[in-house]
Amino acid sequence: MKDIKIESNVPIPSASGRGTVAILKKLQIGDSFICSHLRQSNVHTSAKWVGIKIVTRTIDGTLRVWRIA
């Protein structure tokens, strides 16, 4: 416990994951965007939370997400 240093006035960064929700809320049916394969599960979970339906496809090694409903 002697190694712990207490610090003050360190700003809290914004929460991660909200960027995905913000993007999904802006999508109109038929719109799409490129996404990292590592975020695919996060995108599906966020879409369900936002209440929209999406589909993903990999084209030439790039993951693309479309809003379908």
N, C-alpha and C positions, 0 to 999 in steps of 0.2 A: 504494500500500500504506500510505501514511501516514494514510489516512482510516479505517482499520479500528481499532475499539476492542474490546479483549478484555474480556469481562464474566464475573464469577464469580457463583455462587449464583443463577442464573436457573433456576427449575423447568421441567422438561420437561412440556408438556401431554400428556394422554392421547391415544393414537392415534385418528385419526378413522376412521370406517367400522365400528368395533366395535359401535356402537349398532345398526346394521342387523342384524348377525349376532345380537346378543342378542335383538332383537325377533323375528327369524325362528325362533330356537330355542324361544321361548315359544309360538309359534303352534300351535294344534291344527288338524286338518283342518276346513275350513269357516270358520275365523276369518279376519278381514280387518283391514286398517288403511289409512289415507290416507297417501299418499306424494307428494313433490314430483316433478314430471315430470323434473326435472334429475337425480334419483337413480334413475330407472327402470333404467338399465343396471347401476348398482351393486347394486340389489336382486336382479336376475336373477343376477348373478355371485355374490353372497353366498348366495343360495338354492342354487345349484349346489354351492358349497363346503360348505354345511351338510348337503346331501344331501336336500333337500326339493324338491317341485315346487310352483310358484306360477303364477298367471295374473293378468294386470293388465287392467283396463278403465278407461276414462275415462267418468265420469258427471258431467254438468253441469260440465265443465271441471276436475274433480277426479280425480286418479289414485288408484284403489283397488287394493290387492294382496290376493289370497286365497291361502291354502294349500289345495292340492287333493290332495296326497299326501305 
